[in-house]
Amino acid sequence: MKSYTIQLLEMVKESKRAISYEGAAKKLKASNPQLKDTSNNTLVTKKVLEMLVERGQLKKNKTGNFKF
């Protein structure tokens, strides 16, 4: 779980635009083929990104997308 969190944080940092949690979940799945493409994984990705917002490591804009 920790490595996925780090990957998500790096993904948002490297993105030039704010990224949605669905987009982040797709990119995470692409870089980790062992992950299954399920709604549960997408929901967990959203929760991890929101946790990073609470910690102050990411920001969330009005449309609900995440940025660094």
Order of alpha helices (4+ residues) and beta strands (2+ residues): alpha-alpha-alpha-beta-beta
